[in-house]
């Protein structure tokens, strides 16, 4: 048993003068304060990677910078799934007795700290070094291929994808920390610059500066009691050319394992936080996780099912597509928003009921998956 006792988040966007360590520090300070703890209470540290500070020992670098000497210290690197993977690992470490209060932190100055070309090149390295990277594909190109196939198989249209971009922008409109606050329409998504067919600019998450942090503890440290009910992972491939053509997807496998560990059915879930690097990512994951039937996610988004006052509120901070994406901290923002919703502290974004939440992270090109179930207990 473990509890998420504190959460911290910076604003996302272009933050001039920011650094990886500075953004991580800001988020970590907020999370520790939110948990009602002091730095000396932290005896475990899990740290994500940074493309602008690619140190081989970033976790201990941050521990030194932050002034803590943890009993357990570990860096984690599974792409976009890193934040959820760290939260799952923290849960398991607390259960094992390795630490009592584990700080989980990620962040970087990905927008202001490196050029556009450097960012594109760094992310493209998820491709196969012999059979993919030399041919020049980028991350959007890989997802464009996935989108084309999925659209062919399930009669999904480009307008369907655009519905997810509109949804995420609507969710971000009132969040003061979001990178984007201007409403968009399906027509505007469709008219935005082509990036990698069928994906257009507004189908893609932005590059951002930002940081996020959590504290995972052996017992509650404040009045809030948000328990990690169960988790599951799946890793089906690394390279898009090796993606299985048949059988369950990684998301289907990881959610099955999370359901088995937690004893919770997806039909019981009240709130969802799902990785959304591209509109196709979100659409596919919603359907793989059982939050919509095959080919039905867009219609549900269009009908308000995933809006704040809908049956299944989703990414109420705006997700990666509109709150922003700073690497590891991007998906961790989903965790922070979930914690705020579950503790009734989301302000004008607050949903009716977030007592049981499903979270999912995706790394690579639908390569690594982590599903997590959180529950508010009395």
Long-range contacts (C-beta under 8 A, 24 or more apart in sequence): 1-95, 1-218, 1-227, 1-228, 2-90, 2-91, 2-94, 2-95, 2-216, 2-217, 2-218, 2-227, 2-228, 3-216, 3-217, 3-218, 3-219, 3-220, 3-221, 3-225, 3-226, 3-227, 3-228, 4-87, 4-214, 4-215, 4-216, 4-217, 4-226, 4-228, 4-335, 4-339, 4-374, 5-34, 5-35, 5-36, 5-37, 5-101, 5-215, 5-216, 5-217, 5-220, 5-221, 5-222, 5-224, 5-226, 6-31, 6-32, 6-33, 6-34, 6-35, 6-36, 6-37, 6-214, 6-215, 6-221, 6-222, 7-31, 7-34, 7-212, 7-213, 7-214, 7-215, 7-335, 7-336, 7-339, 7-340, 8-32, 8-33, 8-34, 8-212, 8-213, 8-214, 8-336, 9-177, 9-210, 9-211, 9-212, 9-213, 9-332, 9-333, 9-336, 9-337, 10-107, 10-177, 10-210, 10-211, 10-212, 10-329, 11-176, 11-177, 11-178, 11-210, 12-177, 12-178, 12-179, 12-208, 12-209, 12-210, 12-323, 12-324, 12-325, 12-326, 12-330, 12-333, 13-111, 13-179, 13-208, 13-209, 13-210, 13-324, 14-111, 14-112, 14-208, 14-209, 15-109, 15-111, 15-112, 15-209, 15-210, 16-112, 17-112, 18-109, 18-112, 18-113, 18-209, 19-52, 19-53, 19-109, 19-113, 20-50, 20-52, 20-53, 20-58, 20-107, 20-108, 20-109, 20-113, 21-53, 21-61, 21-62, 21-65, 22-109, 23-107, 23-108, 23-109, 23-209, 23-210, 23-211, 23-326, 23-329, 24-62, 24-66, 24-105, 24-106, 24-107, 24-211, 24-213, 25-62, 25-65, 25-66, 25-211, 26-107, 26-211, 27-105, 27-107, 27-211, 27-212, 27-213, 27-329, 28-66, 28-103, 28-105, 28-211, 28-213, 30-213, 31-103, 31-105, 31-213, 31-214, 31-215, 32-103, 32-213, 32-215, 34-215, 34-222, 35-101, 35-215, 35-217, 35-221, 35-222, 36-221, 36-222, 37-101, 37-215, 37-221, 39-66, 39-67, 39-68, 40-68, 41-100, 41-101, 42-68, 42-70, 42-101, 42-102, 42-103, 42-215, 43-70, 43-71, 43-72, 43-99, 43-100, 43-101, 43-102, 44-70, 44-71, 44-72, 44-73, 44-90, 44-93, 44-94, 44-98, 44-99, 44-100, 44-101, 44-102, 44-103, 45-70, 45-72, 45-73, 45-74, 45-102, 45-103, 45-105, 46-74, 46-75, 46-76, 46-86, 46-89, 46-90, 46-102, 46-103, 46-104, 46-105, 47-73, 47-74, 47-75, 47-76, 47-86, 47-105, 47-106, 48-75, 48-76, 48-77, 48-82, 48-83, 48-86, 48-105, 48-106, 48-107, 48-327, 48-328, 48-329, 48-332, 49-75, 49-76, 49-77, 49-82, 49-106, 49-327, 49-328, 50-107, 50-108, 50-327, 50-328, 51-108, 51-110, 51-114, 51-119, 51-122, 51-123, 51-327, 52-108, 52-109, 52-110, 52-113, 52-114, 53-108, 62-105, 68-103, 70-99, 70-103, 71-98, 71-99, 72-98, 72-99, 72-102, 78-235, 78-363, 78-364, 78-368, 78-370, 79-126, 79-362, 79-363, 79-364, 79-367, 79-368, 80-275, 80-277, 80-330, 80-331, 80-361, 80-362, 80-363, 80-364, 81-275, 81-331, 81-361, 81-362, 81-363, 81-364, 81-368, 81-369, 81-370, 82-106, 82-328, 82-331, 82-361, 82-363, 83-212, 83-328, 83-329, 83-330, 83-331, 83-332, 83-334, 83-335, 83-361, 84-331, 84-335, 84-359, 84-360, 84-361, 84-370, 84-371, 84-372, 85-233, 85-361, 85-363, 85-368, 85-370, 86-328, 87-214, 87-216, 87-228, 87-231, 87-332, 87-335, 87-370, 87-372, 88-231, 88-233, 88-370, 88-372, 90-214, 90-216, 91-216, 91-228, 91-231, 92-231, 94-216, 94-217, 94-218, 100-217, 100-218, 101-215, 101-216, 101-217, 101-218, 101-221, 102-215, 102-216, 102-217, 103-213, 103-214, 103-215, 104-213, 104-214, 104-215, 104-216, 104-332, 105-211, 105-212, 105-213, 105-214, 106-211, 106-212, 106-213, 106-327, 106-328, 106-329, 106-332, 107-210, 107-211, 107-212, 107-213, 107-326, 107-327, 107-328, 107-329, 108-209, 108-211, 108-326, 108-327, 108-328, 108-329, 109-209, 109-326, 110-207, 110-208, 110-209, 110-325, 110-326, 110-327, 111-206, 111-207, 111-208, 111-209, 111-326, 112-209, 113-209, 116-207, 119-207, 126-238, 126-239, 126-364, 126-365, 126-367, 127-239, 127-240, 128-238, 128-239, 128-241, 128-242, 131-239, 131-241, 132-239, 132-240, 132-241, 138-196, 139-277, 139-365, 140-195, 140-196, 140-199, 140-204, 140-278, 141-196, 142-240, 142-365, 143-196, 143-199, 143-277, 143-278, 143-280, 143-281, 143-365, 144-195, 144-196, 144-197, 144-198, 144-199, 145-240, 146-240, 146-243, 146-280, 146-284, 146-365, 146-366, 147-198, 147-199, 147-278, 147-280, 148-197, 148-198, 150-280, 150-283, 150-284, 151-198, 154-294, 154-295, 155-295, 156-283, 156-295, 156-298, 157-298, 158-190, 158-198, 158-200, 159-186, 159-190, 159-298, 160-283, 160-297, 160-298, 160-299, 161-189, 161-198, 161-199, 161-203, 161-279, 161-280, 161-283, 161-298, 162-186, 162-189, 162-190, 162-202, 162-203, 162-279, 163-298, 163-301, 163-302, 164-276, 164-279, 164-282, 164-283, 164-297, 164-298, 164-301, 164-321, 165-189, 165-202, 165-203, 165-279, 165-321, 166-301, 167-301, 167-306, 167-307, 167-314, 168-276, 168-282, 168-315, 168-318, 168-319, 168-320, 168-321, 168-322, 169-318, 169-321, 169-322, 170-307, 171-307, 171-308, 171-314, 171-315, 171-316, 171-317, 171-318, 171-319, 171-322, 171-349, 172-317, 172-318, 172-319, 172-322, 172-323, 173-318, 174-348, 174-349, 175-317, 175-318, 175-323, 175-349, 177-317, 177-323, 178-317, 178-318, 178-322, 178-323, 178-324, 179-206, 179-208, 179-322, 179-323, 179-324, 180-206, 180-318, 180-322, 180-324, 199-278, 199-279, 199-280, 203-278, 203-279, 203-280, 204-277, 204-278, 204-321, 205-276, 205-277, 205-278, 205-319, 205-320, 205-321, 205-324, 205-325, 205-330, 206-324, 206-325, 207-325, 207-326, 208-324, 208-325, 208-326, 208-330, 209-326, 210-324, 210-326, 210-329, 210-330, 210-333, 211-326, 211-329, 212-328, 212-329, 212-330, 212-332, 212-333, 212-335, 212-336, 213-332, 214-332, 214-335, 214-336, 214-339, 224-342, 224-343, 224-376, 225-376, 225-377, 225-378, 226-339, 226-342, 226-343, 226-374, 226-375, 226-376, 226-377, 227-374, 227-375, 227-376, 227-377, 228-372, 228-373, 228-374, 229-261, 229-262, 229-263, 229-264, 229-356, 229-373, 229-374, 229-375, 230-258, 230-259, 230-260, 230-261, 230-262, 230-263, 230-264, 230-372, 230-373, 231-257, 231-258, 231-261, 231-262, 231-370, 231-371, 231-372, 231-373, 232-256, 232-257, 232-258, 232-259, 232-260, 232-261, 232-370, 232-371, 233-257, 233-368, 233-369, 233-370, 233-371, 234-368, 234-369, 235-367, 235-368, 235-369, 236-366, 236-367, 236-369, 237-367, 238-364, 238-367, 239-365, 239-367, 240-365, 243-365, 243-366, 243-367, 249-284, 249-288, 249-366, 250-362, 250-366, 250-367, 250-368, 250-369, 251-284, 251-285, 251-288, 251-289, 251-360, 251-362, 251-366, 251-369, 251-371, 252-288, 252-289, 253-369, 254-360, 254-369, 254-370, 254-371, 255-288, 255-289, 255-290, 255-358, 255-360, 255-371, 257-371, 258-358, 258-371, 258-372, 258-373, 259-373, 261-373, 262-373, 262-375, 264-356, 264-373, 264-375, 266-290, 266-291, 266-358, 268-356, 269-312, 269-356, 269-357, 269-358, 269-373, 270-312, 270-313, 270-351, 270-353, 270-354, 270-355, 270-356, 270-357, 271-312, 271-313, 271-314, 271-316, 271-338, 271-341, 271-342, 271-351, 271-353, 271-354, 271-356, 271-357, 271-358, 272-306, 272-312, 272-313, 272-314, 272-315, 272-357, 272-358, 272-359, 273-314, 273-315, 273-334, 273-335, 273-337, 273-338, 273-357, 273-358, 273-359, 273-360, 274-314, 274-315, 274-319, 274-334, 274-358, 274-359, 274-360, 275-320, 275-331, 275-334, 275-360, 275-361, 275-362, 276-315, 276-319, 276-320, 276-321, 277-320, 277-325, 277-362, 278-321, 279-321, 281-362, 281-366, 282-319, 282-321, 284-366, 285-360, 285-362, 286-314, 289-358, 289-360, 289-371, 291-358, 308-349, 308-351, 309-351, 309-352, 313-341, 313-351, 313-354, 316-341, 316-346, 316-349, 316-351, 317-349, 331-361, 334-359, 334-361, 335-359, 338-374, 342-374, 342-376, 343-376
